[in-house]
Amino acid sequence: MAKQAICKWEKLNLGTAITEAGSASKLKTGDWKTLRPETDREKCIKCGMCQVYCPEFCIHENEEGFFVADLFYCKGCGICANECPKKAIAMVMD
């Protein structure tokens, strides 16, 4: 086999790889999701449990005291919705 046929992977662009310390925040991985969290503010008690359980640390408190996901980083796993004690978070199609 020709070297070109064997080594096609060498021509691939670098994907989601962390090449320098502290650069992970540059990777906007939220495009992977098919579902996104949507909070019913009538049910939400602002307890922050969604933030505690988020494996991506992408849920932050806003100026009104509600916890919202940064959709640039949220992968749509649904853990926040599952852990919400008031079932105020629904996973909806993105």
N, C-alpha and C positions, 0 to 999 in steps of 0.2 A: 504494500500500500504506500501511496505517496505521503510524505510528511504533512502536506496540506490537508489531506483527508483525515489524518489522525489527530491533528492539533487545531481543529476548528474552534475549540473552546477558548483558545488564546486570543481570538478576535472578538470575543464577547465583551460588551461594555460591563464595567463593574456595577453590580446591582446594589442591594441594600447591605453594604458592608461598612463597618466602622473602621476607618483608616487612620484616625487620629484621636487622641484622648479628648473627651468632652464634645465630640461631634455628633453623638446620637440624636440630639435634639434637632438636628438638621434634617433627619429622615422623617418626612411626613407620611407615616404609615397608616393613617386613617383611611386612605383610599381603598384599602383591602376589604373594608366592611361591607356587608349587605344589609345590616340592621343598625339602627342608631337609637340611643336612649332618648326618650321624650318624657319629661316630668310633668305630671298634673300638679300644678301649684296649689290647687284646692286641697289635695290630699297630703302634700308634702309638709312635714313638721320640722324641716331643716335640721335634722339630726346628724347628718354627715356620714351616715353608715355607708352610703354609696362611695364616698371618697376613701373611706378606710379600706374597703374591700377591692377597689379598682386595681387590677394588676399592672396597669399601665401608668398609674399616677397622673391621669389626665383629667380628673374631676377637681374643680376648684370652686371655692365659694365666691359668689358675685357680690356686688354692693348691696343687694337686697337680702342677702343671707341665704339664698338658694344655692344649691350645688349643681353646677353645669359641667358637662363633658366638653373638652376641647376636641372637636371632631377632626382636627388635623392629626390627632394621635389615637383617638378611640378606635378600637378594632371591632367593636360591636359584639363582644363576647356575651353580654347580658348578665354578668355577675352583679352589677349594680342593681338591676331590676330584681334579680333573685333575692338579694340581701335586704332590699328596702322593707322595713317593718310595716309600712303602711301601703305597700304595693302601689306607690305613686309613680313608679317608672315603668313605662311600657317600651318594648323594643319594636320599632316600626321600620318599614322598608326605607332604605336610604335613597 
